[in-house]
Amino acid sequence: MVTTNAASHITLTVGQLVSATQPQSGGASGMRIEIPRFQRSLVWSDEQRKTLIESIHKGYPIGSLLLYKRPNPKGDEEVYQVVDGLQRTSTLVAYANTPLSYAPIDVFPSEVIKQVSATLGTDVSHVQRAITDWMKATEKLTSAAGFASNKLAKRLLEALEREEDQDLLAQLESILDDGLDLLRNEVDITGVPVAVVTYTGDEADLPDIFERINQRGTKLNKYEVFAATWIYSPTNVASDGIREAINSKYNSLLSQGYSINGLEKDRSIQDFNLFEYLFGFGKVLVGSHPSLFSEPAQPDPTSTEPAAFSLSCVVLGEQLSEMKRLHQLMPKDSDSLINPSKMEEALLKAAEAVQQWLEPFIGLKLNSQTAKVDLAHGELQIVSMIARAAVGRWDTRGDWSELPDWKKDWDNLRLSMRQHYLMELIEETWRGPIYSTAYNRVWKVAEGTSDIEGPAQHYAQPIAHATWENALNAWFDKQLAREQLTRPYVRALDRVFLRYVYTGLVSHLDDKDVTFELEHLFPVSRLKDEIPVDSAGWPISCVANLALFSKALNREKTSQTISEYLKLNKLSDAEQKRLDTYMLCKVDHVDIPSDGLSHAEYVAFLQTRWEAMKSKLFANLGVTVPAP
C-alpha cells in the first residue's frame, strides 16, 4: 500500500524563517516553526556557525531545510517542525540576535579600513584585527552595545596604542560614520532566500526520516540518534532530579526563542520516552559523581551525557553495538510501560560504591586550583566498573533482586578494582575495541557462544606483582625517553600515578589546612641550564622528578633545589615532617654539583626514586611483593 506522504518546495527569506521560530513574534505570514521533542541538541561550534554565515555572505548555497507540516486544528496558522536543519536554523536565529559575533571582517567596508590605516599610519592588518575584536565584543547593532562611531574610534586608538588626541578622535569618527552605516546594511541578510522542503504525511514516520537524514551531515553525539528511534517508548520517570534535567533542556531551548511541539516556556512535560529518561538519568549520574565523570566548567543543559545509555545497555546484558534494542530490554510494568525505578536505584548505588572505592586513589587534588579533580579515564572505563559492581549485587537481567553472595563479590571488587583502574590507564586498555572491552569486563560468556554465564571476574581479582613490574617499568622507560627542553604540561596519567603514590602519605585530616603544589624536585629552570646545547632534551617532567611540596615552602624556595634551600633555612617541625614524608628520597640526592649535573647522574636519580615510588604504590594497593 502506498502512503499519502507528500513533499513540496517553498522559499522563505532568512527574516521570515527567524521570525517563524520566535513564538512571541506571532510568526511570519501566519507561519510557526517548532522543534519536535525528538530533535537533537544544539551541537554546532562557533566556528561552524561562522562558516555558515560566511557562506551566506558569499552567496554560496547552504542546502535546503526539511520541515514537517503538522495538522493544526485551530487553523490560525501553519505549523511546521524542523526535521533537518536545526543547526542552520539555530545559527540564523543567533545571527539575527548578535550579527557582529558571526559576521566575517569582509563585511566591514574595505575603503574605510584603508582610510583608518592611512590616518593612523598603521598597517591595514592591524586595523582589521582591532575592528574584528570590536565586532566580537559589540555583538549587536545598538549604541548601547557599543555600535557607534565615537566608541569604535576610541577602541581603535586603545587597541593600536595611540594617544587619545581629540582632533584625531574627531577625524576617525568622521571616517567611521559612513562605515558603520554601510556595515549595518552589509550584515543584514534578512532578505536572503532559503530553500525549504515541506513534508506532509504520517507523523509516526518522522523519527525514521530524522534518523535516515542524520546518517550524514553533522555527527550526532553517538547516542542522540536514539531520540528519534525511541520516541514511542513511554517511560515512567519517578525521579524529580531526572524530570528536572529533562525539562531544563527544553526550557533552555525555549529561552533561546525556539518553539517546541507541545511545550511553552516554564511549562513542564509529564509524559516521557526512553531517550528523555536516559538523557535526564545521565545528567543526574554525572552530576552526583564528580570523581567518576567530568563536567564542563559551564554545563550545557541541552548536551547529552552518554554514560547512562552505555551503562543501561551493558548492565542489561547487551553489547553496546546493539543499543538500538535497549527499549526492548528495559524493565517494564505489566502494562508494558518502561519502569526503570529499580534499575536506577541500583545503578546509583553501584556508582556510589565505585566512587568510594576509587576516591582515596584518584581524589587527591595535587596542585589543582579548582574544586574538581582532573580525570584521566574515559566514560566507558568507569561505566564498565559501575556495571560490573551492579551485576555482582543484583539480578540485572531479571527482577533486580539482590544476589545471595553479593557482599563477598563487592569486597573483592573494592580491593582489586583500584588496581585495575591504574593498570588499564598505564596499558592504554581503552584505546582499543572499547565496546567489546566494556562488555567483557562485565560479563563472562561461555566459550564459543554468546551465552552469559555470570559476572566476569576480571575486576574481582588482584593483579600479580610480576605483572605490575612489567607494566610499570615499560611505562617508566617511555618516561625516560622523553626529550624536553622546556616546562611541559604534566600529563593526566602521571598525575593519577602520583595520586596513587601519595595516597596514605598526604593526610586529609592532619594536613587539611595545607595547600600543596606539585613541583619538580630538580627545578625546570635549573635543568634547562644543565642540558647541553646540542641535546634534544632530558626527561624534565619524568614522574620520578615530581613531588608534593607545601605551597608556602615551594614558593619560598623558588628555583633552588630543596637541598640548597635547607642549607640556608630551617623548617618548622611540622613542615620538616611533611617534607620527609613526601620526598620519597634523601634531600641531599636532590643536588646539582658545582661542576654540573650530567644526564647519567640525573637518570640515576630518577631510577632510584622510581623504585621508592613503586614500593609505596605496592604498599598502598596491597600488592604482595615477593621476598628477595
Secondary structure, DSSP 8 states (H G I E B T S, - for coil): -----EEEEEEEEHHHHHHHH-GGGT-SSSEEEEE-TTS------HHHHHHHHHHHHTT-----EEEEEE--TT-SSEEEEEEE-HHHHHHHHHHHHSHHHH--GGGS-HHHHHHHHHHHT--HHHHHHHHHHHHHHH-SSSTTTT-SHHHHHHHHHHHTT----HHHHHHHHHHHHHHHHHHHHHH--TT-EEEEEEEES-GGGHHHHHHHHTTSSS---TTTTHHHHTTT-EE----HHHHHHHHHHHHHHHHTT-EETT--TT-----EEHHHHHHHHHHHHHHT-TTTS---SS--TTS--THHHHHHHHHTT--GGGGGGHHHHS-B-TTS-B--HHHHHHHHHHHHHHHHHHHHHH---TT-SSSS----S-HHHHHHHHHHHHHHHB-TTTT--B-TTHHHHHHHHHHHHHHHHHHHHHTTGGGS-HHHHHHHHHEEE-TTS--EEEE-SGGGS---HHHHHHHHHHHHHHHHT--BSS-----HHHHHHHHHHHBTTB-TTTTTT--EEEEESS-HHHHHHHS-TT---B-TT-GGGEEEEEHHHHHHHTTS-HHHHHHH----HHHHHHHHHHH-S-GGGS---TT---HHHHHHHHHHHHHHHHHHHHHHHT------
